Amino acid sequence: MSFNPLKIGELTAKIPIIQGGMGVGVSLHRLAGAVAKKGGIGILSTAQIGYQRSDFEQDTMRENLLAIKEQFEKAKRIAKNGIIGFNVMVAQFGYERIIKCCTEVGADVIISGAGLPVNLPELVRGSKIKIAPILSSSKGTKVLLKTWAKRYHRTADFVVIEGPLAGGHLGFKYEEIKTATDNMDEEVKRIVEITYEYANLFNIDIPVIFAGGVYTKGDIKHYLSLGCSGVQMATRFVGTVECDAPEDFKNRYLNASINDVEIIKSPVGMPGRAIKNHFSSMIKTQKIPIKKCRNCLSTKLCNRKNIPFCISEALLNAVTHHTEDALLFAGANVYRVNEITTVKDIINELMQ
Ligand SMILES: Cc1cc2nc3c(=O)[nH]c(=O)nc-3n(C[C@H](O)[C@H](O)[C@H](O)COP(=O)(O)O)c2cc1C
C-alpha cells in the first residue's frame, strides 16, 4: 500500500508524515530539513530556539527571534522545495511576536498547542501561512473551530490531534490519561466529524493529523482508517543522526525501557511525559531553586515564586548539561527506540 500525499491547501507533502516539534533544541534545522527533504513536513520548535546563540543569556527574546530566521533558512537549504514550519506553544512568553516572526520569515505552516490558540488567525492575517491547532478532545475542537468561525470567519487549514501517548506536555489531566488512552480512537472519529462540519461550511478540506504513539506503518494505516489524512511523529525521530539533540540525550532514549517513562507535573499546569531520572524523582519531593528566569512562559501561567522548578532551565539542561539533572521529554514508545538510524531509513521503512 502506498499512502496518499498530504494536501494542505496549495501545499502538498509527498508523504503524510509531519515531524512533531520538539523543544528545547531537539527539532531544529537538521531534523526538520531532513524530514522535509524526504517529502514530509519538518517542524522547528520555537521553545528557546536561540539557546546556542552567543547572546542568548543577555537578550533571550531577541536571540530567539533571530534564531527563528536562521534555523528556518538552514532547514530550507537542506530541503530546497520542502515544507518547513514551526511549533509555537500558546503558553510561550511573547507568543504574538513569535508567531509574527515565523510568518515574516516565510514559514509554510504553524502548529500551535499547549493551550488553545484562540487568536492565531488574527496574528497571521494577510499571509498564506497554514495554521493548525493541537487539540486533544472533541470538546476543545468544537470550542476552537466555533470561535475561529465566529470571530475570524475562517477555519483551520489542518488540525493536529494529540493523544495521551505523546511526549512532552499532554492535553489531558493526570487522572484522565488512562481512560483517554482507552477511548482515543472514538474521540479521533468524533474530532474528524467536527472538522467535516467546518470543512463544508468553508468549502475547504481540513486534513486531520494524529500524533502520539505513532511508530509503525501499521499505526499510520490505523489512523488513516479512522479518517485522518496523516500522522505526526516525534519520539521515533529522536533516534536519528539528523536529530538536533546531543548524543547524551539520544543515548537516554536508546537505554530507556518501558518502565523508565513517567508522567511529571509541569509548571505549565499540564502533565508531561518524560524519562525517569534523578531530576524527575527530585521534583516529586522538593522545589528546585530557579537560577535564572528567562521569561519563557506568560506571567499568567508561571508564578515565579511558587513553581516547583523552571521548565526552561530543566529542558535546556537536557541539551546543554548532564541528562540526570534535566527534564527528558519522551513519548510512551521511547523504549522502542533501540538504534540510531537516519530519517531516510525510517521514512523508507514507513513508506515502502
Ligand atoms: C522531546 C520532545 C519535546 C517536545 N516538545 C514539544 C514542544 O515544544 N511543543 C509541542 O507542541 N509538542 C512537543 N512535543 C510533542 C511532539 O511534537 C509530538 O506531538 C508528540 O510527541 C507525538 O508523539 P510521539 O512522540 O509518540 O510520536 C515534544 C515531544 C518530545 C518527545
The ligand as an SDF file (V2000), in Angstrom:
LIG
                    3D

 31 33  0  0  0  0  0  0  0  0999 V2000
   11.4220   15.6470   23.3540 C   0  0  0  0  0  0  0  0  0  0  0  0
   10.0680   16.1510   22.9820 C   0  0  0  0  0  0  0  0  0  0  0  0
    9.8110   17.5140   23.0170 C   0  0  0  0  0  0  0  0  0  0  0  0
    8.5590   18.0070   22.6290 C   0  0  0  0  0  0  0  0  0  0  0  0
    8.3600   19.3510   22.5960 N   0  0  0  0  0  0  0  0  0  0  0  0
    7.1800   19.8530   22.1620 C   0  0  0  0  0  0  0  0  0  0  0  0
    7.0060   21.2710   22.0500 C   0  0  0  0  0  0  0  0  0  0  0  0
    7.9150   22.0610   22.3100 O   0  0  0  0  0  0  0  0  0  0  0  0
    5.7780   21.6980   21.6530 N   0  0  0  0  0  0  0  0  0  0  0  0
    4.7580   20.8320   21.3380 C   0  0  0  0  0  0  0  0  0  0  0  0
    3.6650   21.2820   20.9730 O   0  0  0  0  0  0  0  0  0  0  0  0
    4.9300   19.4940   21.3910 N   0  0  0  0  0  0  0  0  0  0  0  0
    6.1120   18.9940   21.7850 C   0  0  0  0  0  0  0  0  0  0  0  0
    6.2930   17.6330   21.8140 N   0  0  0  0  0  0  0  0  0  0  0  0
    5.2160   16.7420   21.2970 C   0  0  0  0  0  0  0  0  0  0  0  0
    5.5140   16.3200   19.8630 C   0  0  0  0  0  0  0  0  0  0  0  0
    5.5210   17.4120   18.9810 O   0  0  0  0  0  0  0  0  0  0  0  0
    4.5330   15.2710   19.2960 C   0  0  0  0  0  0  0  0  0  0  0  0
    3.2770   15.7840   19.0280 O   0  0  0  0  0  0  0  0  0  0  0  0
    4.3490   14.0300   20.1540 C   0  0  0  0  0  0  0  0  0  0  0  0
    5.4770   13.7230   20.9050 O   0  0  0  0  0  0  0  0  0  0  0  0
    3.9860   12.8840   19.2250 C   0  0  0  0  0  0  0  0  0  0  0  0
    4.0430   11.6630   19.8660 O   0  0  0  0  0  0  0  0  0  0  0  0
    5.2850   10.6440   19.6580 P   0  0  0  0  0  0  0  0  0  0  0  0
    6.4440   11.2990   20.3170 O   0  0  0  0  0  0  0  0  0  0  0  0
    4.8140    9.4190   20.3330 O   0  0  0  0  0  0  0  0  0  0  0  0
    5.5000   10.4500   18.1890 O   0  0  0  0  0  0  0  0  0  0  0  0
    7.5280   17.1140   22.2250 C   0  0  0  0  0  0  0  0  0  0  0  0
    7.7870   15.7300   22.2240 C   0  0  0  0  0  0  0  0  0  0  0  0
    9.0250   15.2500   22.5920 C   0  0  0  0  0  0  0  0  0  0  0  0
    9.2800   13.7740   22.5360 C   0  0  0  0  0  0  0  0  0  0  0  0
  1  2  1  0
  2  3  1  0
  2 30  2  0
  3  4  2  0
  4  5  1  0
  4 28  1  0
  5  6  2  0
  6  7  1  0
  6 13  1  0
  7  8  2  0
  7  9  1  0
  9 10  1  0
 10 11  2  0
 10 12  1  0
 12 13  2  0
 13 14  1  0
 14 15  1  0
 14 28  1  0
 15 16  1  0
 16 17  1  0
 16 18  1  0
 18 19  1  0
 18 20  1  0
 20 21  1  0
 20 22  1  0
 22 23  1  0
 23 24  1  0
 24 25  2  0
 24 26  1  0
 24 27  1  0
 28 29  2  0
 29 30  1  0
 30 31  1  0
M  END
$$$$
